[in-house]
Amino acid sequence: MDVGAGTGRAVKLLRETLPQSRVLGVEPVSELRLQGHANGLSTDALVEGDALNLSFRDEEFDWVIETGVLHHIRDFRKAVREMCRVARVGVMISDANNIGQGSATARAIKYAVKSIGLWPAVNFVQTRGKNYKYSEGDGVFYSFCVFDCIDIVRKKFPTIHFMNTETSSPSLYRTAGQVMLLAHR
């Protein structure tokens, strides 16, 4: 299952690559689902759904993935718990790592601020109390770091791997703006 599947690009690719598998995309935005349906995905392949309350049984899917969606969800921790609940084998999260974004100086400052526990306060001040930002290219987004999902994911899937999805140093936490977490039993 792909959480926040958008127009279903990944769903379509996975269905073509794994024709014997059940591949499903969940997307809350009707316009995106309609575009996916117009591009050939059935209404059974790309369905309405909310990452905070997935309407599926526990462990209904072998794998649950998300790519670039969690930073748009205010309560990303709840969404990750839901992903883990409906996954049987594992989860894949490929998204932002706000600590690894920006100049070397900005990354060092963010690392220090987060290390001493002041990240929520700095984020509150920086966003003028809204706790979110907006950009023309990305819309509304929240402060998000893939590494903040580890404690939730590890409760069910103890084996966790990380991979950079852009050029970085070996210290992904401090230098990769986008990171993939792959967790399984």
N, C-alpha and C positions, 0 to 999 in steps of 0.2 A: 504494500500500500504506500502511495505517495501522498503525504500530508501537505496541503497547500499546493496542489498540483497545477494551479493556474489553468492554462489552456490544454494541459495534458501532454505536452511534448515528451516528457520522460515516460509517461504511461504508454504512449504510442510506441516509443522506441523499445521499451521493455516487453510490450506485447508482441512486437515483431521478432525480437531476439529470443524470447521465451514463450513460444506459442502454446505450449502445454500448461503454462502456469496461469493462475488467476492473478491478474494485475489490475489494481483499482486505484483511481485518483480521487481524493477528497478535496473539494474546493468550495469555499463559502460565497465567492463572488459569482453571481449568476451570469454576468456578461462574459467572464472568462470561460465558464462552463459552456455557454452557448457557442463561443468561438471554437472551443475544442470539439463540440458536437458537429459544427459546420465543417471541421477539418477531418471528420471521419470517425471520431470516437462515439461509441454508443452511450446512451444515458445510463447504462449499467456499468460502463467503464470509467466514467467521470461523473461523480455524484456530489450532491450538496452535502456539506458537513462542516463541523466546527472542531478545530484541533483541541479545544478545551473540553470537549464532550463528544468523543468519537462513539458513534452509535453501533459499535461492534462488540462481539463477545471477547472475553479475555483470551489472548493467544490465538485469535482467529487468523492472523497472517504470520507467515514465516518471518518476513522482514518488513519493517516499516522505515521509510526514508523521508527525509525533508531536505530540500536544497534552497537555501536563501529565504526561508519563511519565518523562522523563529525570531529574528530581529524585528519583525512587524507585529509581534504578539506581546502585549503588556505582561501577561503572566506566562512567560515562556516555560517556567518550571512546571506548571500544571499541564501544559501541552506536552512536554517531554514525559511526564508521568503517564499521560494517556497513550503516547506512542509506545512506551514500554509495556503498558498493560495489554495492548492488543497484539504485540509482537511475541512470537514464540521463540525464534532463533536469535534475532538480534535487531539492532537499529543502526541506521546510518544518518548522521547529522552533518551536513555540509553548509557552513554558514560563517557569519562574521566573528572575528576575534578583535574586539575593539582595543585591546591592549597592544596588539601588533600593528595597529594602523597609525599612520602619520610619520613624521620625521623621527630620527633617532632620539632627539631631545624630548619630543612629545611622548614617545613610547616610554622613555626612562621615567618621566614625570608620572605618567599614568600607572606604570608598574609600582612606583613608590606609593602613590596615593591609594591604590588598591591594596597593597601589602599592609598598610597601616589601618585599613578599614574605613577610609574616608570617601570611598567611591560614591556611595549613595548621596552623601552631602554635597559633594562636588557636582555630581550629575544634577541634583535638584537646583543648585545655584546656576549652573551652566544653562539649564533649560528654562530658567525663570519659573520654577515650580511645576512645570508641565510634565516633566520626566520623559518627554519624547521630543524628537526633532522632526523636521520636514525638509525634504529636498525634492526638487523638480523631477529628478530621475528615479527616486526610490519611494517617494511618498512619505507617510508617517513611519518612523522607525524609533526603536527604543535602544537604550544602551544594552548591548548583548555581547557575550563572550562564550564561544563553544565550550571552553574549559569550565564554565560555571554549571555545566550539565553533568559533569563527571559523577558527583555524589548521587544523583538520581539514577543515572544509567547503571552504575556499578551495583546497585542493590539487586538488580535482576540479571545483569549481563557483566560478569566479573572480568572478562577479557576485553580490554580496550586498546585500540590502535589509533594513532593519529597520523595524518598525512597533510602536508602542505598542498594547497591547491593554487599556489602562486609562489614565485621565487621568494625564498627566505633563507635565513641561516638555520643551523640545526636547532636553535632554540625557537620552536614554533610559537610558544606563548608570547615571547617578546618581539618577534619579527614578522610573523605571518598574519596579514590582515584577514585572510580567509583560511579556514581549517576544516578538515573532514575528520570526524570521529566515527569510528566503526567499532561497535560493541557487540559481543556475542557470548554465548555460553561456552 
